[in-house]
Amino acid sequence: MEFGAGGRGWRRRQGGFGWGGRHGFGGGDMIRAGRMLATGDLRLIALALIAEQPRHGYEIIKVLEDKTDGWYSPSPGIVYPTLTFLEEAGYVTAQSEGAKKLYTITDEGRAHLDENRNFVDAVLERLAAVGEKIARMRRRFGGDERDERNGVPPLVRAALENLRDVAAKRLENDDEAEAKIVDVLARAAQELKRS
């Protein structure tokens, strides 16, 4: 049984999952405004987290938030319907604990997860990489996106860090790069002033 967002199956073609290049996290188009994971992807990631240990919905939100150092936190409005779907598909069971439900993976869920293990591992690695990048940015710039003192949103900070990394690599390999980089940055600054 294969489920996916937009009529697509959960299986991904080789190299078909990336992190929005326009945001500085590599190739592909997975990061969209306000949304990091497609619905089918979140189903697999939630299933993988439940396979590690039985979890409540809130725990899944917190694990993803922790993996990305606070940059990505799926909303309860996405996580709880995902868990309901996994339960209805027979991939998890839910046990009520007061107002909460504790989700546990089933044998069918483990089999489905095993079929998609390469994809899941790749996405979890990318989530961890995003978290490491955000943590580096915070250390470098001395800020915390949850503490809005500096007023720079996380995506802008990620883009600035990416720009810094690309510029540093270019300077290593090209003696004439400094003038080019200064020109590009000056034009970008002027464009931002006009808009």
C-alpha angles and dihedrals in degrees: 000000000000124000129180147155119278094009093300121127122245093248113094128208116247109285092004095123120071139143115258106279090208088066095051100252100109135273130331133050106264097120111075129171106296094350129086104173130043115234095257090047092052090051091057094044092049089049090051092050091049089049088059090056137329109281144186119232092253090055090056090053091049095047091053091045090051093046090056095040091246096310097110125037116162113222122248086241088067101034100051096050087048090055091047089052092050090050093048090048089055094244095117138019124218127216118194117235104180108294091346133077124218112212122210126184120246128215089258089051091051091050091050091047091050090053089055099035097119092053094045092049091049093051093046089050090051091049089052090047090052089050092050091048092050091048090051090050091051091050092046097046097031093232140118120210089219088057101059094197093120093042095216113133117229095250092052090049090049090050091049091051090049090051091050092050094048092047092050092051091047091051090053093055106033126054091199095046097099095069092044092050093048090050093050092048093047091051091047091051091050091049091052091049090053096048 
